[in-house]
Amino acid sequence: MINVKNELQYLLVIKLLEDMTCAGFLTDGELVIAKRLAIEKYRPATVWEK
Protein backbone atom coordinates (compact mmCIF):
# COMPACT_ATOMS: atom_id res chain seq x y z
CA MET A 1 0.00 0.00 0.00
CA ILE A 2 1.33 3.41 -0.95
CA ASN A 3 1.41 6.00 1.79
CA VAL A 4 0.65 9.24 -0.08
CA LYS A 5 1.80 11.46 2.78
CA ASN A 6 5.23 9.80 2.85
CA GLU A 7 5.47 9.97 -0.95
CA LEU A 8 4.77 13.71 -0.95
CA GLN A 9 7.13 14.39 1.93
CA TYR A 10 9.86 12.45 0.14
CA LEU A 11 9.36 14.41 -3.10
CA LEU A 12 9.40 17.73 -1.25
CA VAL A 13 12.53 16.85 0.72
CA ILE A 14 14.40 15.70 -2.39
CA LYS A 15 13.45 18.88 -4.27
CA LEU A 16 14.55 21.02 -1.33
CA LEU A 17 17.87 19.17 -1.05
CA GLU A 18 18.54 19.56 -4.77
CA ASP A 19 17.72 23.28 -4.60
CA MET A 20 20.04 23.66 -1.61
CA THR A 21 22.81 21.96 -3.57
CA CYS A 22 22.29 24.31 -6.53
CA ALA A 23 22.43 27.29 -4.15
CA GLY A 24 25.71 26.05 -2.65
CA PHE A 25 24.45 25.04 0.78
CA LEU A 26 25.27 21.34 0.20
CA THR A 27 28.04 19.62 -1.71
CA ASP A 28 27.30 16.79 -4.13
CA GLY A 29 28.56 14.28 -1.56
CA GLU A 30 26.31 15.71 1.12
CA LEU A 31 23.39 15.53 -1.29
CA VAL A 32 23.94 11.82 -1.85
CA ILE A 33 24.02 11.18 1.89
CA ALA A 34 20.94 13.34 2.52
CA LYS A 35 18.99 11.55 -0.22
CA ARG A 36 19.90 8.20 1.32
CA LEU A 37 18.66 9.41 4.70
CA ALA A 38 15.41 10.64 3.12
CA ILE A 39 14.87 7.21 1.57
CA GLU A 40 15.42 5.56 4.96
CA LYS A 41 13.00 7.93 6.70
CA TYR A 42 10.15 8.04 4.19
CA ARG A 43 10.64 4.72 2.35
CA PRO A 44 8.62 5.71 -0.71
CA ALA A 45 7.23 2.76 -2.64
CA THR A 46 8.34 4.21 -5.98
CA VAL A 47 11.98 4.17 -4.87
CA TRP A 48 11.84 0.51 -3.88
CA GLU A 49 9.99 -0.58 -7.03
CA LYS A 50 12.68 0.75 -9.36
Secondary structure, 3 states (H helix, E strand, C coil): CCCHHHHHHHHHHHHHHHHHHHCCCCCHHHHHHHHHHHHHHHCCHHHHHC
